[in-house]
Amino acid sequence: MSFSHVSHSEVLDRELRCNRAHGARFGGGMSNHLPMALLAIDALGLGDEEIERFARCYEGRLEPVSAGLGAVDDWSSCLGESEREPDLLAHFDESIVRRGREAVLADVVPRLLDGLITDAFHPLLRLSYGLAFGREDEIAAGLAYWVATHRSLPPPTPVSGARMSPVEVATQLSRALADAEPITSGGLITPRLVLAAGRPEYRELVDRAEPCLSELAVLASRLFVASDTFVSLHAVTATHAARVLLEHVPKVESALLRELTRALLAVHVVEGCPELAEEPSGEGLPDWPELVEATRGSDDDHGFKLVHSCREEEQQHGGTVHRWLARRRVSDAP
């Protein structure tokens, strides 16, 4: 089962309402992590004081939401139009109240999945937190963010041949791109993923991978063990978010797993196709309460989310690799 949490924090409610005054992006394309981090802090049980502390720490970098351009009649006409975010938010707020979240999700999510990599997976992450907490305000915000910033990978080359696990395809890519360097040009993470997916070797191999969520969780964790970067960190949190989304919209399983496979293999190429590390030893790892407590007082918005996702992924898949990843992150956190 995926993570599910009911919060009774009035402080969390207040801070999430205040965040509605800010856009989903700031600073020329950076994602607003505040709502996701606050929800992770609450889920980790760190309490209202920590929620309030982090909100004050983070909010100064955010930008006011724009005024918008007017009512949205057809949300699909606004794909990739970031200036329509406030209009889309109002549209999805109203649609969820009028039609119910299940009907809206069933209509919208299938048409967004080809843009899973949008804004380095952050619309997916924001939607998944809304779903896990049962917060219709954050479900609407995640959908609006995803539509407004939607961007897809280039289509792969149609291929035939034996199917392989995602890890096996990653290994084949490592051989095919043995002399390739990590993709550092192209600005933020999403343009780099698009560049990676345009490489002929990727396009010829990617759809030979057999999508399977448990295998994708293995790929994501091994990528992050091998390459400790923001790009591979998002492979882990996105895999957790996809699992949450799948439990709420199960009919998209085939398309979701296909797009997640393509996305994670693009991450592998962006990182320079590192040799995938085996699962590290679990000897001497602290327990989860100690790791959670180590996040208290941190300014690391990604750290709260990663520790939360790793805890949930370990509960789902077993092993100790996710606890190892969480320890590495909190040991490095400011």
Beta strands, then each sheet from edge to edge (+ up, - down):
strand 1: 25-26
strand 2: 30-31
sheet 1: 1+ 2-
end
